[in-house]
């Protein structure tokens, strides 16, 4: 009986090396996550897998929110409890519009 070796699907790469097995990856398709690491790229299948898993998790917990502004631009949303230490500065960010100071973060209370 032969033992079948596990083959890596190369879910993503950093600087051309697979994040799972470390082999050189020539395929540069996928989604860049430069805000996490400048050379991180996840393959389309991995992004779809994570999105599907997260969607099912959020749906089962009834935690899906769609936030649109007045011109129907999709806005990013999160719970204030989930803001990281690096993002704490956002709580005090403001901008001025016609002399009125406006907070950058808004809290929605259902």
C-alpha positions in Angstrom: 0.0 0.0 0.0 1.3 3.4 -0.9 1.1 6.4 1.4 -0.3 9.4 -0.4 1.7 12.6 0.4 -0.3 15.7 1.4 0.1 18.3 -1.4 -0.1 21.9 -0.4 -2.7 24.0 -2.1 -0.6 27.2 -1.5 -3.4 29.3 0.1 -1.2 32.4 -0.1 2.3 33.7 -0.2 4.6 36.2 1.4 7.3 37.5 -1.0 6.8 34.6 -3.4 7.0 31.8 -0.7 3.9 29.7 0.3 2.6 30.7 3.8 1.9 27.0 4.5 4.8 24.9 3.1 7.4 27.5 2.3 7.8 26.5 -1.4 8.4 29.1 -4.1 5.1 30.2 -5.6 5.0 31.5 -9.2 1.3 32.3 -9.4 0.8 36.0 -8.4 -3.0 35.9 -8.7 -5.1 36.5 -5.6 -5.7 39.4 -3.2 -3.0 41.5 -1.8 -3.2 42.2 2.0 -0.6 44.9 2.1 -2.2 46.5 5.2 -1.3 43.3 7.2 2.1 42.7 5.6 3.5 44.4 2.5 4.1 41.2 0.6 1.1 39.1 1.8 -1.2 37.8 -0.9 -4.0 35.2 -0.4 -5.2 33.1 -3.3 -8.8 33.6 -4.5 -9.8 30.1 -3.2 -8.5 30.9 0.3 -10.3 34.3 0.3 -13.5 32.6 -0.7 -13.1 29.9 1.9 -12.5 32.5 4.7 -15.4 34.7 3.5 -17.8 31.7 3.4 -16.7 30.6 6.9 -17.0 34.1 8.4 -20.3 34.6 6.7 -21.8 31.4 8.1 -20.4 32.3 11.6 -21.9 35.8 11.5 -25.2 34.6 10.1 -25.6 31.9 12.8 -24.9 34.6 15.5 -27.2 37.1 13.8 -24.4 39.7 13.7 -24.6 40.9 10.1 -24.9 44.6 9.6 -25.0 46.6 6.4 -24.0 50.2 6.9 -24.6 52.7 4.0 -24.2 56.4 4.0 -26.6 58.8 2.3 -25.2 58.2 -1.2 -25.2 54.4 -0.6 -21.5 54.1 -0.1 -20.7 51.0 2.0 -19.0 51.9 5.2 -16.8 49.7 7.4 -18.3 48.7 10.7 -17.2 47.0 13.9 -18.0 46.9 17.5 -16.1 49.5 19.7 -15.1 46.5 21.9 -13.3 45.0 19.0 -11.1 48.0 18.2 -7.5 47.1 18.8 -5.0 49.2 20.8 -3.5 50.4 17.5 -6.9 51.7 16.4 -7.8 53.5 19.6 -6.6 56.8 18.1 -9.7 56.6 15.8 -12.0 57.4 18.8 -10.5 60.9 19.0 -10.3 61.6 15.3 -12.4 64.5 14.0 -12.6 66.7 10.9 -14.2 70.1 10.3 -16.9 70.7 7.8 -18.0 74.3 7.3 -16.8 75.1 10.9 -18.5 72.1 12.5 -16.4 69.5 14.2 -17.4 66.0 13.2 -16.3 62.7 14.8 -14.8 60.1 12.4 -16.4 57.2 14.3 -20.1 56.9 14.9 -21.9 54.5 17.3 -25.1 52.8 16.2 -27.3 51.8 19.1 -30.0 49.3 17.9 
